[in-house]
Amino acid sequence: MRGMGNMQGMMRQMQKMQKEMQAAQKELYATEFEGKSASDMVIVKFTGEKVMKDIQIKPEAIDPDDPDMLQDLILEAVNHAMSEIDKQTQDKLGKYTRGLPM
């Protein structure tokens, strides 16, 4: 009979952990992340769900003779934001997923 009480305790623990994880995820999704390129020529803003909300491009970044430069700046800013989101996700949710089979 002792095994049943232990099992219920474990289930309660799992439910509590799941609630905490959902709250952490919700907080993460509500957070706004900013990515910047060199010299802040391009600044992008994303939600924690990796949805772009805003992009700001300085006029001097728009050179009609060098469209590749602007593309590189946008890529740099977006990749910067993505790495920030991934880092925060790992910091906030990593403790819940560590040791779980993926």
PyMOL commands that set and color helices and strands:
alter all, ss='L'
color gray80, all
select helices_A, chain A and resi 2-30+38-40+59-61+67-97
alter helices_A, ss='H'
color red, helices_A
select strands_A, chain A and resi 32-36+42-47+52-57
alter strands_A, ss='S'
color yellow, strands_A
deselect
rebuild
show_as cartoon
